[in-house]
């Protein structure tokens, strides 16, 4: 066989592409060739990868309908570390879009509560208006995931993971919070 050899001294089968030393074995735990009699290896710890990273952005869009049409007039972005950016006024959607879809936010996951419906419609309308072609995964008429490939950005809905309104979250998870309701 071209891949394996047989040692004539210890009669051990070995792979020809790695050097063979009589009396040694390959340890799958420490990934080294070791003396089979003296090697006392224990399973090595794997370095834990942090499941959380700072590439998360959360947002919420508020709108008025005085004109009979829903027009965004107050948008809040919050980064994972708590920093916030607020956009106010009837041009808030344009300012929000320019800010969010900039190279600054490449490789980010963007999360909105109700992205599947209300907030998603504002976002998709903005993208279409700017001739940005997103990759969209839908369930019926709901947006499950919107991806902007040029930024490696995905936009998802927290309702997919937390199926309740934001006001019910603290009670559900026994969190004591002071909620401040704000309206533009």
C-alpha positions in Angstrom: 0.0 0.0 0.0 1.3 3.5 -0.8 -0.2 5.2 2.3 0.8 2.8 5.1 4.0 1.0 6.1 4.8 -1.8 8.5 7.8 -1.3 10.9 10.0 -4.4 10.7 11.3 -3.8 14.3 8.0 -3.3 16.3 5.5 -4.5 13.7 3.5 -1.3 14.0 1.4 0.0 11.1 2.1 3.7 10.4 1.3 6.4 7.9 4.2 6.9 5.5 3.8 10.6 5.3 4.7 11.0 9.0 8.0 9.7 10.4 7.7 6.5 12.6 9.6 6.0 15.8 9.3 2.7 17.5 7.5 2.8 20.8 5.7 6.1 20.1 2.0 6.6 19.5 0.0 9.6 18.3 -2.0 11.1 21.2 -5.4 12.3 20.0 -5.7 14.6 23.1 -2.5 16.6 22.8 -2.0 15.9 19.0 1.7 14.8 19.5 3.7 11.7 19.0 4.5 10.4 22.5 6.3 7.6 24.2 3.4 5.1 24.8 4.7 4.0 28.3 5.5 7.4 29.9 2.9 9.6 28.3 0.3 10.7 30.9 -1.9 13.1 28.9 -5.3 14.4 30.0 -7.9 15.8 27.8 -6.9 19.3 27.0 -9.2 22.2 27.6 -10.4 24.0 24.5 -10.3 27.7 24.6 -13.8 29.0 25.0 -15.0 31.3 22.2 -17.0 34.1 23.5 -20.6 33.6 22.2 -21.1 37.4 22.3 -19.4 40.0 20.3 -20.0 43.7 19.9 -21.2 43.4 16.3 -24.9 43.8 17.3 -27.1 46.8 16.6 -30.7 47.2 17.8 -33.1 49.6 16.4 -36.7 50.8 16.7 -38.8 53.0 14.4 -41.6 55.2 15.6 -43.9 57.0 13.1 -46.9 59.2 12.9 -49.8 59.0 10.6 -51.2 62.5 10.7 -51.1 62.6 6.9 -52.9 59.3 6.6 -49.6 57.5 5.8 -47.1 56.1 8.3 -44.1 58.4 8.2 -41.0 57.6 10.4 -40.2 60.5 12.7 -38.2 59.0 15.6 -35.6 56.2 15.2 -33.3 54.9 17.9 -30.2 52.7 17.3 -28.5 51.1 20.3 -25.2 49.3 20.1 -24.5 46.2 22.2 -22.4 48.2 24.6 -25.3 50.6 25.3 -24.3 53.6 23.1 -27.3 55.2 21.3 -27.8 57.2 18.2 -31.2 59.0 17.8 -32.7 60.3 14.6 -35.7 62.8 14.9 -37.9 64.4 12.4 -39.5 63.5 9.1 -36.1 62.9 7.4 -35.1 60.4 10.2 -35.5 57.4 7.9 -33.0 58.8 5.4 -30.5 59.8 8.1 -30.9 56.4 9.8 -30.4 54.5 6.5 -27.3 56.5 5.5 -25.9 55.8 9.0 -26.8 52.1 9.2 -25.8 51.1 5.7 -22.3 52.6 5.9 -19.0 50.7 5.9 -18.8 51.5 9.6 -21.4 48.7 10.2 -19.8 46.0 8.0 -20.2 42.5 9.5 -22.9 43.5 11.9 -26.1 41.8 12.9 -29.0 44.3 13.2 -32.0 43.4 15.3 -35.4 45.0 15.5 -38.4 44.0 17.5 -41.1 43.6 14.8 -38.7 43.6 11.8 -41.1 41.0 10.2 -43.7 43.6 9.8 -43.8 47.3 10.8 -40.1 48.2 11.1 -39.3 45.9 8.1 -41.6 47.8 5.8 -39.8 51.1 6.5 -36.4 49.4 6.0 -37.3 47.7 2.7 -38.9 50.9 1.4 -35.6 52.8 2.2 -33.5 50.1 0.5 -35.6 50.1 -2.6 -35.6 53.9 -2.8 -31.7 53.8 -2.6 -31.5 51.0 -5.2 -29.9 48.7 -2.6 -30.8 45.1 -3.5 -31.1 43.0 -0.3 -31.3 39.3 -0.1 -34.6 38.6 1.7 -35.9 35.4 3.3 -39.6 35.5 3.9 -42.3 33.5 5.5 -45.5 34.5 3.7 -45.5 38.3 3.8 -43.1 38.5 6.9 -39.4 39.3 6.6 -37.4 36.7 8.5 -34.0 37.9 7.5 -32.8 40.7 5.3 -29.1 40.5 4.2 -27.1 43.3 2.6 -24.3 41.2 1.0 -22.0 44.1 0.2 -21.8 44.9 4.0 -22.1 41.3 5.2 -24.9 42.6 7.3 -28.0 40.6 8.3 -31.1 42.2 9.8 -33.4 39.9 11.9 -36.4 40.2 14.1 -36.2 39.6 17.8 -39.8 38.4 17.7 -38.5 35.3 16.1 -36.7 34.5 19.4 -38.8 36.4 21.9 -42.4 36.0 20.9 -43.9 38.7 23.1 -44.1 42.5 23.2 -41.2 44.5 24.6 -43.3 45.6 27.5 -43.9 42.0 28.6 -40.2 41.0 28.5 -39.2 42.2 32.0 -42.1 40.4 33.7 -41.6 37.2 31.7 -37.9 37.0 32.6 -38.3 38.4 36.2 -36.3 41.6 35.3 -36.9 44.7 37.3 -36.6 47.7 35.0 -37.7 51.3 34.9 -39.3 51.8 31.5 -39.5 55.3 30.2 -42.1 55.7 27.4 -41.0 58.4 25.0 -42.9 59.9 22.1 -41.5 62.2 19.6 
